[in-house]
Amino acid sequence: MATKICVLNFPTGKEYLERGSTERIRRLRRKSLETEERISGERAKIITEFYKNNKEMSIPVVRGKAFKYLMEKKSLYFDKDELIVGERGEAPKAVPTYPEVCCHSLEDLKMLNDREKVPYKVSEEVFELYEKEIIPFWEGKTIRDKIYAEMDEEWLKAYKAGIFTEFMEQRAPGHTVLDDKIYKYGMKDFIKKIDESIANLDFENDPFAFDKKEQLIGMRHAAEGLIIYAKRYSELLRKMAEEEIDEEKRAELLELSRICDKVPENKPDTFHEALQYYWFVHVGVISELNTWDAFNPGKLDRNLYPFYKKDIEEGRLTKERARELLECFWIKFNNQPAPPKVGVTAKESATYTDFAQINLGGVNEDGSSAINELTFLILDVIEEMRLLQPSTSIQVSKKSPDRFIKRALQIIKTGFGQPSIFNTDAVIQELLRQGKSIIDARNGGTSGCVEAGAFGKENYALTGYFNLVKVLEVTLNNGVDPLTGEKIGVETGDPREFKTFDELMNAFKKQLEYFVNVKLKGNRIIERIYAKYMPAPFLSILIDDCIEKGVDYNAGGARYNSLYVQGVGIGTITDSLSAIKYHVFDTKRFTMDELLMMLKANFKGYEKERLFLWNKTPKYGNDDDYADSIMRQIFETFFSLIDDRPTTKPGGKFRINMLPTTCHVYFGEVCGATPDGRFAHEPLSEGISPVQGCDRNGPTAVIKSAAKMDHVKTGGTLLNMKFSPSFLETEKGIDAVCSLIRSYFAMDGYHIQFNVISADVLKEAKKHPEQYRDLIVRVAGYSDYFCDLNDKLQDEIIRRTEHESM
C-alpha cells in the first residue's frame, strides 16, 4: 500500500509525513512521534522500595527477586490499536531510571528537563520523589559511586582530561544480541534447565557450588517474573474483551490475551506469537538494567522466517497482516528512548536512540545466503516506517545477490541514512580470529553502531572511547595537558630535540601504552564491581552458557567474553603526524618549535601557515601511501597494545574497534589545535572516515585508503560517506554505488554507510530548523533528526565531503 502523505503539526513543533500500511499503523506511528520523551519515576520507586525491604539475601537472589517484583508491580500500558504489548516505562516515551547503577542528581534532572535539544521532561512529582526518596537511599551505594571510589589518580586525571570515556560508570554492560533460542524454548523450559543445573551442583568438590546455586535461584525468579508480567497483560486484555461491544475488536483482544497467556511461558508457534515473545524479552532486558545498547533480536528475518512461511502456507497469515505486525513492532522500538545519561557522557551522546540494530541477510549456518522473502518485506517496512528506531543493517556476503544491496540503496537514497551496510564475510573472519567456532561466527553479526559478536553466546561490552589525538597532544607536550597545564602522562622527551620522525613515533607509542594500561586497569576493576554487585539474572537466562555454568552474564557466564576499546580520531591523528613528518622532518619547511608555537596560538597570526598545513600535507583518504602508511602504523600500534590482553572473566579478552558515535565532537573540544591545520576545540575525524573535507580524490580513493587498515583485527570499523542526491537518482548511479560497496568488501572493508543529501540543504536546515523537522541524517552508527543535533555536530556533518560522481 502506498504511503499516505499528510503533514502533521504536533505540539512539539515538529512536522512529519504520516506513514503506515494501514490506518491502525498510521495512528500508532503518529502517537509515537507526537509523544514527548519524559523521565518516569516508577521503576526507581519500585526498585528502591524493594531494596529497602529485602536486605538479608545474596546479591544474585536480590537481583532476581527485584526483577520479579518489578514485573509484578510495573504499570501495564495498552493502546486500543496495538497488536504487540509492553513498555519499558508506564507509557510510550516514559523513560525509567536505574538508581542502583547511576543515580541522577536534582541538577541532572533539571538539565535534562531544560535543555533545548533532546530534552527529557521531568515532572514535579519526579523531582520530589528523587529529592525525598531516591537520592537519600542510593547516595554512596550506586555502581557509579563504587567505581569512582576505586579509581586511582592516574585514571581520574586521564578521564577528566578526555583521554578516554567510560561507558560502564553509568550504564550496565550491553551490546549483546539474541539468537534463536526463545523461538525454541519457553520460560518454563528455561526454568527446567535452571532446576536441572541446581540439581547437578557438586557441593562436595566444587567450592563455588553455593554461589552457583544462589545465581541460579536468582535466574529462576527472573524467569518467573517475565511470565507473571505476560500473564498480567493476558488478564488485562481478557477483561477489556469482556467489556468490548464491537465483535471484531473483542475477538482481537481475546487473541492478544491468548498470546500473552501462552508466551513467554511457552515457545511460540505462530509469527504473531514469536514477535510478542521477543518483545516481552526485550522489555525484560531493558527493564532489568540500563544496558548500553538496548538489546536486539539480531537476525530477525532468518529467525522469523519459519513462522512466517508456515503461517502463510497454512492460511493463518497474509503478507499484508505480517507487514502490519512488523510495523507495530517497529513502533514499539521507537517508543523506547535511551535512558538519560549524566555528566560528560550526556554531553558526548545526546540522543534518544538506544542503538538496537536489526540485522538482515547474511548467511546460514552452512554458509549459504540467508536472504529470504521476509528479508525484502522487512526492507519494505523500513522504508515505509522511516523511524529512527530500530536501527537496521544489511549483512552482505559474496553470496548475497546485487538486488539485495540495490533494494537497500533505494531506501538509503531517500536521505534516511538506513540501513547501514556490513561485510558478512569480514564479520565472520573477525569472529573466527577471536576464537569463535565457525557456526557461532556465522550465527553472529553486528549490534549497536558496528560491533561484531556471537549472537546469544557472547558478552561483548564496550568500555568507552579512546582519544588517539589527545595522546599525540600530550606527547608533543612531554606528558602535560596543554589545556590545563597538568601533567597527566609520562615524560617522553621534548619534541624539539627529536632528530627523526621515528623518535616522535616512539614517544607517541610510549605515551599511548601508558594510557592504554591506565584504561585497562580501570576496566578490570569495573568488571569485577559489576560481577560482584550487579548481576543480570534475567539477561543471563538468554545467553549460552550461563545456566549450564551457574555463572552470571556479568561474571563470565557467557560462552565468549570480550571488552572493547573504541579508537577515535584516526583521520585527524594520521594527518597530524603526516604534517609533522612531511613539513618538519622531510621538507623542513617548519621547525618543531615553530609548529608548536602555531599550535599554542591556535594559529592566530599564522593563517598562511595553517592553510599550508591544511592544503599541502599528504592526507588520509586519498589513496596516498605517504599518509596511509602512517595510518596503518598508528592502527597496528593501538591494536597490539590492546588485543588479546586478558580481562578478569575466564577466557575474556580485550579487543579494539574504531568508532566514535558522537564522541569525536567531545574529544575535539578537549583537544587544542592540531598539526594538520585543525583549529582548537573543533571536532575530530569520525569513525575511520577521512578528516572532513580532506578526501579530495573521490570515493574510490577513500575506500582504497580505508581498506589499508586490517579490519579483521577489529570488532568493527565505521566508514561514513556522503553522496549528492542527484547521483543516486538513476539506475546507473545505484549500480555504481553497489559496485563501490562490492569493491570495498572485496578488500575486506567491514562497514559503510551513506548520507544522501546536499550540504546546501543541511545549511538551510540549520538556519531554518522549523522548516526541516523531518530531516533525518546518518550521524555515526545511527540516524537522527538533523535539527536535534548540537551545532558542532551539525557543522561536522555538513563538512563531510559530498561526492557527485565516482
C-alpha positions in Angstrom: 0.0 0.0 0.0 1.3 3.4 -0.9 2.3 5.8 1.8 -0.4 8.3 2.8 1.1 11.7 2.6 -0.3 14.1 5.2 1.7 16.7 7.1 1.1 16.6 10.8 1.7 19.6 13.1 2.4 18.3 16.5 2.6 20.2 19.9 6.3 19.6 19.9 6.6 21.9 16.9 7.8 19.0 14.7 6.4 18.1 11.3 6.3 14.6 9.9 4.9 12.7 7.0 2.3 10.3 8.0 3.2 6.8 7.1 2.0 3.2 7.6 0.4 0.4 5.6 -3.0 0.6 7.5 -4.9 3.3 9.4 -4.1 1.5 12.6 -0.3 1.9 11.9 -0.7 5.5 10.9 -2.5 6.2 14.2 0.2 4.4 16.3 3.1 6.0 14.4 1.5 9.4 14.8 1.2 8.9 18.6 4.8 7.7 18.8 6.1 10.7 17.0 4.0 13.3 18.9 4.6 11.9 22.4 7.2 13.8 24.3 10.1 12.0 26.0 9.9 12.2 29.7 11.5 10.8 32.8 9.5 8.1 34.6 10.0 7.7 38.3 8.1 4.4 38.5 11.0 1.9 38.2 13.2 3.9 40.6 10.4 3.9 43.2 9.6 0.2 42.8 13.3 -0.9 42.9 14.1 1.4 45.9 11.0 0.1 47.7 12.2 -3.5 47.2 15.8 -2.8 48.3 14.6 -1.1 51.5 12.7 -4.2 52.5 15.0 -7.0 51.3 18.4 -6.9 52.8 19.0 -10.5 54.1 19.7 -12.3 50.8 22.6 -12.9 48.5 23.1 -10.3 45.8 22.1 -12.6 42.9 18.9 -13.6 44.7 18.2 -9.9 45.4 18.6 -9.0 41.8 16.4 -11.9 40.6 13.7 -11.1 43.1 13.9 -7.4 42.4 13.3 -8.1 38.7 10.3 -10.3 39.6 8.9 -7.6 42.0 9.3 -5.0 39.2 7.4 -7.3 36.8 4.6 -7.7 39.4 4.3 -4.0 40.1 5.1 -2.0 36.9 2.2 -0.4 35.2 0.6 -2.0 32.1 0.0 0.2 29.1 -2.2 -0.7 26.3 -3.4 1.3 23.3 -6.5 0.0 21.5 -4.7 -0.1 18.2 -1.7 -2.2 19.5 -1.1 -5.7 18.3 2.1 -6.1 20.4 2.1 -5.1 24.0 4.6 -4.0 26.6 6.6 -0.8 27.5 9.8 -0.1 29.5 8.0 2.7 31.3 4.4 3.2 32.2 3.6 4.6 28.8 5.4 5.2 25.4 8.4 7.6 25.7 8.2 7.3 29.5 11.9 6.6 30.3 12.8 4.8 33.6 15.9 5.4 35.6 18.2 2.9 37.2 19.4 4.4 40.5 21.2 1.2 41.6 23.6 1.8 38.7 23.7 5.6 38.4 21.5 7.9 40.5 20.7 11.2 38.8 21.0 14.3 40.9 18.4 17.1 41.0 20.8 19.1 38.9 20.9 16.3 36.3 17.2 16.2 36.2 16.9 19.9 35.8 19.4 19.9 32.9 17.6 17.1 31.2 14.3 18.9 31.6 15.6 22.3 30.5 18.0 21.6 27.6 17.0 23.0 24.3 17.7 19.8 22.2 16.9 16.2 23.2 15.2 17.1 26.5 13.5 14.7 28.9 10.6 16.3 30.6 10.7 15.9 34.4 7.5 16.4 36.4 7.4 18.0 39.8 6.3 14.6 41.2 9.6 13.0 39.9 11.7 15.9 41.3 10.0 15.4 44.7 10.4 11.6 44.5 14.1 11.9 43.8 14.7 14.6 46.5 12.8 12.7 49.2 13.3 9.0 48.5 15.6 8.0 45.6 18.7 10.2 46.2 18.8 9.8 50.1 18.6 6.0 49.8 21.1 5.5 47.0 23.7 8.1 47.8 27.1 6.3 48.0 25.6 2.9 47.1 25.4 3.0 43.3 27.7 1.2 40.9 28.9 4.7 39.7 29.8 5.6 43.3 31.7 2.3 43.7 33.6 2.8 40.5 34.8 6.4 41.4 35.8 5.2 44.9 38.1 2.6 43.3 39.7 4.5 40.5 43.3 5.8 41.2 44.7 9.3 40.5 46.1 8.3 37.1 42.8 7.1 35.9 40.9 10.1 37.2 43.3 12.5 35.6 43.2 10.8 32.2 39.4 10.5 32.3 38.9 14.2 33.2 41.3 15.3 30.5 39.4 13.4 27.8 41.9 10.7 27.1 39.1 8.2 27.3 35.5 7.9 28.3 33.9 5.1 30.4 30.6 3.6 29.4 30.1 1.4 32.5 30.4 4.2 35.0 26.7 4.9 34.5 25.2 2.2 32.2 25.4 -1.5 32.6 27.4 -3.7 30.1 25.4 -4.3 27.0 25.9 -4.8 23.2 24.7 -8.4 23.4 22.2 -9.8 20.9 19.7 -12.6 21.0 20.0 -15.7 18.9 17.0 -18.1 18.1 16.7 -19.9 21.4 13.5 -18.1 22.5 11.8 -19.4 19.4 12.6 -23.0 20.6 12.1 -22.7 24.3 9.6 -21.1 26.6 10.5 -19.6 30.0 9.1 -22.8 31.7 11.8 -24.7 29.7 14.5 -22.4 30.9 13.2 -22.8 34.4 13.5 -26.6 34.0 17.1 -26.2 32.7 17.9 -24.0 35.8 16.4 -26.6 38.1 18.5 -29.3 36.4 21.6 -27.2 36.8 20.9 -26.7 40.5 20.3 -30.5 40.9 23.7 -31.2 39.3 25.8 -28.9 41.5 28.6 -30.7 43.2 28.8 -29.3 46.8 31.4 -31.9 47.7 34.0 -30.9 45.1 33.1 -27.5 43.8 33.9 -24.7 46.2 31.7 -22.3 44.2 28.6 -24.6 44.3 26.8 -22.4 46.8 27.5 -19.2 44.8 26.2 -21.0 41.6 23.1 -22.1 43.4 22.3 -18.5 44.5 22.9 -17.3 41.0 20.6 -19.9 39.5 17.9 -19.2 42.1 18.1 -15.5 41.0 17.7 -16.6 37.4 14.7 -18.7 38.3 13.0 -15.7 40.0 13.7 -13.6 36.9 12.2 -16.2 34.5 9.1 -16.4 36.7 8.9 -12.6 36.7 8.6 -12.3 32.9 5.9 -15.0 32.9 4.0 -13.0 35.6 4.3 -9.8 33.5 2.8 -11.5 30.4 0.0 -13.1 32.5 -0.9 -9.7 33.9 -1.3 -8.5 30.3 -3.3 -11.5 29.4 -5.7 -10.8 32.3 -6.0 -7.1 31.4 -6.8 -7.9 27.8 -9.3 -10.5 28.7 -11.2 -8.1 31.0 -11.1 -5.5 28.2 -12.6 -8.0 25.8 -15.4 -8.7 28.2 -16.4 -5.0 28.2 -15.9 -4.5 24.4 -19.1 -4.3 22.4 -17.5 -4.4 18.9 -17.3 -8.0 18.0 -14.2 -7.6 15.7 -12.3 -5.7 18.4 -13.4 -8.2 21.1 -12.0 -11.1 19.0 -8.7 -9.2 18.6 -8.4 -8.5 22.3 -9.1 -12.2 23.1 -6.5 -13.3 20.6 -3.9 -10.9 22.2 -4.9 -12.3 25.6 -4.4 -15.8 24.4 -1.0 -15.0 23.0 0.1 -13.3 26.3 -1.1 -16.3 28.3 1.0 -18.6 26.0 4.2 -16.7 25.6 6.8 -16.3 27.0 5.9 -19.2 29.3 5.8 -21.5 26.3 7.6 -21.4 23.0 5.8 -19.6 20.1 4.1 -21.4 17.2 3.0 -18.5 15.1 4.5 -15.4 13.6 2.5 -13.1 15.9 3.4 -15.2 19.0 7.1 -15.1 18.0 7.1 -11.3 17.7 5.3 -10.8 21.0 7.6 -13.3 22.8 10.6 -11.4 21.6 9.1 -8.1 22.7 8.4 -9.4 26.2 12.1 -10.5 26.4 13.2 -7.1 25.1 11.2 -5.3 27.7 12.6 -7.6 30.3 16.3 -7.0 29.4 15.9 -3.2 29.2 13.9 -3.1 32.5 16.4 -5.2 34.4 19.3 -2.8 33.7 20.1 0.2 31.5 22.3 -1.8 29.2 24.4 0.2 26.7 22.7 -0.9 23.5 19.2 -1.8 24.2 19.5 -5.4 23.2 18.0 -6.6 19.9 16.7 -9.6 18.0 19.6 -9.9 15.7 18.8 -11.9 12.6 15.1 -11.1 12.6 14.4 -12.2 9.0 16.2 -15.6 9.5 14.7 -16.3 12.9 11.1 -15.4 12.0 11.0 -16.8 8.5 10.0 -20.4 9.6 7.0 -18.9 11.4 6.1 -16.6 8.5 6.4 -19.4 5.9 4.3 -21.9 8.0 1.6 -19.4 8.8 1.3 -18.3 5.1 1.2 -21.9 3.9 -1.5 -22.9 6.5 -3.6 -19.8 5.8 -3.2 -18.2 9.2 -1.3 -15.2 7.9 -1.3 -12.9 4.9 1.7 -10.9 3.7 -0.3 -7.7 4.5 -1.0 -8.8 8.0 2.7 -9.8 8.6 3.6 -6.3 7.4 1.2 -4.7 9.8 2.6 -6.8 12.7 6.1 -5.8 11.8 5.2 -2.1 11.6 3.7 -2.4 15.1 7.0 -4.0 16.1 8.9 -1.0 14.7 6.8 1.5 16.5 7.5 -0.4 19.8 11.2 0.2 19.4 10.6 3.9 18.6 8.6 4.2 21.8 11.8 3.4 23.9 14.1 6.4 24.1 17.6 5.7 25.6 17.9 6.0 29.4 19.2 9.5 30.0 22.9 9.9 31.0 24.7 12.3 33.2 27.9 14.4 33.1 30.3 14.1 30.2 28.5 11.1 28.8 25.3 13.1 28.4 27.4 15.7 26.5 29.0 13.3 24.1 25.9 11.2 23.4 22.8 13.4 23.4 20.4 11.3 21.5 17.2 9.4 22.1 18.5 6.5 20.1 19.1 3.3 22.1 21.2 1.6 19.4 19.1 -1.6 18.9 20.3 -2.8 15.5 18.3 -5.4 13.5 20.4 -7.5 11.0 19.0 -8.6 7.7 20.6 -11.0 5.2 23.9 -12.6 6.0 24.4 -16.3 5.8 23.0 -19.5 7.3 25.0 -22.0 9.4 26.0 -23.8 6.3 27.4 -20.7 4.7 24.6 -20.3 2.2 22.8 -16.9 1.7 20.2 -16.3 4.4 18.1 -13.8 2.4 14.5 -14.8 2.1 11.1 -13.4 1.2 10.8 -11.9 4.7 14.1 -10.0 4.3 12.5 -8.0 1.5 9.3 -7.5 3.4 11.2 -6.0 6.3 13.1 -3.7 3.9 9.6 -2.5 2.8 8.7 -1.9 6.4 12.0 0.1 7.0 11.2 2.3 4.0 7.6 2.8 4.9 8.0 3.5 8.6 11.0 5.8 8.4 11.6 5.8 12.2 14.9 6.4 14.0 14.5 3.2 16.0 15.2 0.4 15.5 18.4 0.9 13.6 18.8 -1.5 10.7 21.6 -3.1 8.7 22.0 -5.3 5.8 24.6 -8.0 6.1 26.2 -8.6 2.6 28.3 -11.7 1.8 29.8 -12.8 -1.5 26.7 -14.9 -1.9 24.2 -12.1 -1.5 22.6 -11.0 -4.7 23.1 -7.5 -6.0 19.3 -6.9 -5.9 19.6 -7.1 -2.1 22.1 -4.3 -2.0 20.2 -2.2 -4.6 16.9 -2.6 -2.6 18.7 -1.1 0.4 20.2 1.7 -1.7 16.7 2.6 -2.9 15.9 3.3 0.8 19.2 5.0 1.5 18.9 7.4 -1.4 15.8 8.9 0.2 18.1 10.5 2.7 17.1 8.3 5.6 20.6 7.0 6.4 19.3 3.5 7.0 20.1 0.7 6.6 23.9 0.6 7.1 25.8 -2.0 5.1 28.1 -4.6 6.6 30.5 -7.2 5.1 29.3 -10.5 6.5 32.5 -12.3 5.3 34.7 -9.8 7.2 32.5 -10.2 10.3 32.9 -13.9 10.2 36.7 -13.6 9.7 36.9 -11.3 12.8 34.9 -13.7 15.0 37.0 -16.7 13.8 40.2 -14.8 14.6 38.9 -14.1 18.1 38.4 -17.9 18.7 34.7 -18.4 17.9 33.5 -21.6 16.2 32.5 -21.4 12.6 28.9 -22.0 13.5 28.8 -19.3 16.2 30.6 -16.9 13.8 28.1 -17.5 11.0 25.2 -17.1 13.5 26.7 -13.8 14.7 26.6 -10.4 13.3 26.6 -6.7 14.4 25.0 -4.6 17.0 24.9 -1.1 18.4 26.8 1.0 15.9 29.0 -1.5 14.2 30.2 -4.0 16.8 30.6 -7.7 15.9 29.7 -10.6 18.2 28.5 -14.1 18.6 24.7 -13.7 19.0 23.2 -15.4 22.0 26.6 -16.6 23.2 28.8 -13.6 24.0 29.1 -10.7 26.4 30.8 -8.1 24.3 30.7 -4.9 26.2 32.0 -1.5 25.1 34.2 0.1 27.7 34.5 3.6 26.3 36.1 5.7 23.6 39.8 6.4 23.4 41.1 9.7 22.2 44.2 9.0 20.0 44.6 12.7 19.1 44.8 13.8 22.7 47.6 11.2 23.3 49.5 12.9 20.5 48.9 16.3 22.0 50.2 15.1 25.4 53.2 13.6 23.6 54.0 16.9 21.9 53.9 18.5 25.4 56.1 15.9 27.2 53.3 14.4 29.3 51.5 17.6 30.1 47.9 18.5 29.0 48.4 22.0 27.5 44.8 22.9 28.1 45.2 22.7 31.9 49.0 22.7 32.4 48.6 19.5 34.5 51.0 16.6 34.0 48.7 13.6 33.1 51.1 11.4 31.1 54.6 10.2 31.2 57.7 12.2 30.2 58.6 11.1 26.7 61.1 13.8 25.8 61.0 17.4 24.5 59.8 17.0 20.8 62.1 20.0 19.9 65.0 17.7 20.5 63.8 14.8 18.3 66.1 14.4 15.3 63.9 11.9 13.3 60.2 11.2 12.8 60.8 7.7 14.3 61.8 9.3 17.6 58.5 11.1 17.7 56.6 7.9 16.9 58.4 6.1 19.6 57.5 8.8 22.1 53.8 8.6 21.0 53.8 4.8 21.3 55.2 5.1 24.8 52.6 7.6 25.8 49.8 5.5 24.2 51.0 2.4 26.0 50.8 4.3 29.3 47.3 5.5 28.8 46.1 2.1 27.5 47.4 0.5 30.6 45.6 3.1 32.8 42.3 2.4 31.0 42.6 -1.4 31.0 43.5 -1.5 34.7 40.4 0.6 35.4 38.2 -1.7 33.2 39.4 -4.8 35.1 38.3 -3.1 38.4 34.9 -2.1 36.9 34.4 -5.6 35.5 34.7 -7.1 39.0 32.4 -4.4 40.5 29.7 -5.5 38.1 30.4 -9.2 38.7 30.1 -8.8 42.4 27.4 -6.1 42.9 25.3 -6.0 39.8 24.5 -9.4 38.3 21.9 -9.6 35.5 20.0 -12.8 36.2 17.3 -12.2 33.5 19.8 -11.5 30.7 21.8 -14.5 31.9 18.9 -16.8 31.0 19.2 -15.8 27.4 22.9 -16.2 26.8 24.8 -19.5 26.5 26.3 -20.9 28.8 25.2 -19.0 31.9 22.7 -21.6 33.1 25.0 -24.6 32.5 27.8 -22.9 34.4 25.6 -21.3 37.1 27.5 -18.1 36.4 26.1 -14.7 35.7 26.4 -12.8 32.4 28.4 -10.1 34.1 30.7 -12.5 35.9 31.9 -14.6 32.9 29.0 -17.0 32.4 28.7 -16.4 28.6 30.5 -18.7 26.2 32.6 -15.8 24.9 33.6 -12.6 26.8 35.1 -9.5 25.1 35.7 -6.0 26.3 36.1 -3.4 23.5 38.1 -0.1 23.5 37.0 2.2 20.7 39.7 4.2 19.0 38.7 7.7 17.9 40.3 10.2 15.5 42.3 8.0 13.2 41.9 10.5 10.3 43.0 13.5 12.4 46.0 11.8 14.0 47.1 10.4 10.7 47.0 13.8 9.0 48.7 15.4 12.0 51.6 13.0 12.0 51.8 13.2 8.3 52.1 17.0 8.6 54.9 16.7 11.1 56.8 14.1 9.1 56.4 15.9 5.8 56.9 19.6 6.9 59.2 19.2 9.9 61.4 16.2 9.2 61.3 15.7 5.4 61.0 19.1 3.7 62.0 21.0 6.9 59.6 23.9 6.0 58.9 24.4 9.7 60.9 23.6 12.8 59.2 21.7 15.6 59.5 24.8 17.7 57.7 26.9 15.1 55.0 24.3 14.7 54.4 24.1 18.5 54.1 27.9 18.7 51.5 27.8 16.0 49.5 25.1 17.9 49.8 27.0 21.2 48.5 30.2 19.5 45.7 28.2 17.8 47.1 29.6 14.6 46.3 33.1 15.5 48.8 35.2 13.4 49.7 32.0 11.4 46.7 31.7 9.0 49.0 31.4 5.9 51.0 28.6 7.6 47.7 26.9 8.8 46.4 26.8 5.2 49.7 25.4 4.0 49.4 22.6 6.6 45.8 22.0 5.7 46.2 22.0 1.9 49.8 20.9 1.3 50.0 17.9 3.6 49.6 14.3 2.3 46.2 13.3 3.7 44.5 10.0 4.6 41.5 9.2 2.4 43.2 10.0 -1.0 44.9 6.6 -1.7 48.2 8.2 -0.8 50.6 5.7 0.7 52.6 8.5 2.4 49.7 9.3 4.7 48.1 5.8 4.6 51.2 4.1 5.8 51.1 6.3 8.9 47.5 5.4 9.5 48.5 1.7 9.4 51.3 2.3 11.9 49.0 4.0 14.4 46.3 1.4 13.9 48.7 -1.5 14.4 50.2 0.1 17.5 46.8 0.6 19.0 45.8 -3.0 18.1 49.0 -4.5 19.5 48.7 -2.7 22.8 45.1 -3.9 23.5 44.1 -7.0 21.5 44.1 -10.4 23.3 45.0 -9.0 26.7 43.1 -10.7 29.4 40.1 -9.4 31.2 39.1 -10.7 34.6 36.5 -13.1 33.2 37.6 -16.7 32.4 38.9 -16.6 28.8 37.9 -13.0 28.5 39.9 -10.7 26.1 40.2 -7.0 25.4 39.6 -6.1 21.7 39.5 -2.9 19.7 37.1 -1.3 17.3 37.2 2.0 15.5 34.1 4.2 16.0 33.1 7.4 17.8 29.3 7.6 17.9 29.3 11.4 18.5 32.4 11.3 20.8 34.6 12.8 18.2 32.8 16.1 18.9 33.5 16.0 22.6 37.1 14.7 22.1 37.7 17.6 19.8 36.5 20.0 22.4 39.3 18.8 24.8 42.0 19.0 22.2 43.9 22.1 21.2 44.9 22.9 17.6 46.5 20.0 15.7 49.3 19.9 13.2 47.0 19.1 10.3 45.6 22.7 10.4 42.6 22.0 12.6 41.6 24.7 15.0 41.4 24.0 18.7 38.2 22.5 20.1 36.8 21.6 16.6 35.5 18.0 16.1 38.0 15.2 15.3 37.5 12.9 12.3 34.7 10.4 12.8 35.0 6.6 12.5 37.7 5.6 10.1 36.5 8.3 7.7 39.0 10.9 6.4 39.1 14.3 8.1 36.0 16.2 7.0 36.7 17.8 3.6 40.1 16.3 3.1 39.2 13.4 0.8 39.7 15.1 -2.5 40.2 12.3 -4.9 36.7 10.8 -4.9 35.0 7.8 -3.2 37.2 5.1 -4.8 40.3 6.7 -3.2 38.5 6.8 0.1 37.8 3.1 0.2 41.3 2.3 -1.0 42.8 4.2 1.9 40.3 2.8 4.4 41.0 -0.8 3.1 44.7 -0.5 4.0 43.6 -0.9 7.6 43.4 -4.5 8.7 39.7 -4.6 9.5 39.8 -8.2 10.5 41.8 -7.3 13.6 38.9 -5.2 14.9 35.5 -5.8 16.3 34.1 -3.2 13.9 35.0 -0.1 11.9 32.8 2.7 10.7 33.1 4.4 7.4 30.8 7.4 6.6 30.3 8.7 3.1 28.1 11.4 1.6 26.6 11.5 -1.9 24.7 14.1 -3.7 21.0 13.0 -4.2 21.3 13.6 -7.9 24.0 10.9 -8.2 21.6 8.1 -6.9 18.6 9.3 -9.0 19.4 6.9 -11.8 19.9 3.1 -12.1 23.4 3.9 -13.3 24.2 5.7 -10.0 22.7 2.8 -8.0 24.8 0.3 -9.9 27.9 2.4 -9.4 27.4 2.6 -5.6 26.7 -1.1 -5.5 30.0 -1.8 -7.3 31.7 0.6 -4.8 30.4 -1.5 -1.9 31.4 -4.8 -3.6 34.9 -3.4 -4.2 35.4 -2.2 -0.7 34.2 -5.5 0.7 36.4 -7.4 -1.7 39.3 -5.6 0.0 38.0 -6.8 3.5 36.4 -3.5 4.3 34.0 -4.0 7.2 31.2 -1.4 7.1 30.0 1.5 5.0 27.1 3.9 5.4 25.8 6.8 3.5 24.2 10.3 3.8 22.5 11.1 0.6 21.8 14.8 1.0 23.4 18.0 -0.2 25.4 20.3 2.0 23.2 23.2 0.9 20.1 21.5 2.3 21.8 20.9 5.6 22.9 24.5 5.8 19.4 25.7 5.2 18.1 23.2 7.8 20.5 24.7 10.3 19.3 28.2 9.6 15.6 27.4 9.4 15.0 24.2 11.6 11.3 24.8 11.8 11.1 24.0 8.0 13.2 20.8 8.3 11.8 19.0 11.3 11.5 15.7 9.4 15.1 15.8 8.1 17.0 12.6 9.1 20.8 12.1 8.7 23.2 9.4 9.4 25.3 10.6 12.3 27.6 7.7 13.2 26.3 4.2 13.6 22.8 5.6 13.9 20.4 8.0 12.3 18.9 11.1 14.0 16.9 14.2 13.3 19.4 16.8 12.0 17.6 19.6 13.9 18.1 17.7 17.2 21.9 17.6 16.8 24.1 20.2 18.5 25.7 22.9 16.5 29.1 21.4 16.3 27.8 18.0 15.2 25.6 19.7 12.6 28.7 21.6 11.2 30.7 18.4 11.2 28.1 16.6 9.1 27.9 19.5 6.7 31.7 19.4 6.2 31.8 15.7 5.3 32.8 15.5 1.7 29.9 15.3 -0.8 30.6 13.1 -3.8 29.0 14.0 -7.1 30.5 11.1 -9.0 32.7 8.1 -8.7 
